[in-house]
């Protein structure tokens, strides 16, 4: 992180703020979660990059939906 960002976060906590969001809007919607949930069972070997490309979202967002919200895990790397 940059020094100004650290100073901003420290000031926010000193003022009593406990919100950990950084102010950016979330791009993950319930519709996207449902679409990922429909894609994965149809092809269990689908990659996160393929999901991201198909939905037009970032790889990080696709990974977040699959792993954190839908609780899917990679079973084997081979």
Rosetta blueprint (number, residue, H / E / L):
1 X L
2 X L
3 X H
4 X H
5 X H
6 X H
7 X H
8 X H
9 X H
10 X H
11 X H
12 X H
13 X H
14 X H
15 X L
16 X L
17 X L
18 X L
19 X L
20 X L
21 X L
22 X L
23 X L
24 X L
25 X L
26 X L
27 X L
28 X L
29 X L
30 X H
31 X H
32 X H
33 X H
34 X H
35 X H
36 X H
37 X H
38 X H
39 X H
40 X H
41 X H
42 X H
43 X L
44 X L
45 X L
46 X L
47 X L
48 X H
49 X H
50 X H
51 X H
52 X H
53 X H
54 X H
55 X H
56 X L
57 X L
58 X L
59 X H
60 X H
61 X H
62 X H
63 X H
64 X H
65 X H
66 X H
67 X H
68 X H
69 X H
70 X L
71 X L
72 X L
73 X L
74 X L
75 X L
76 X L
77 X L
78 X L
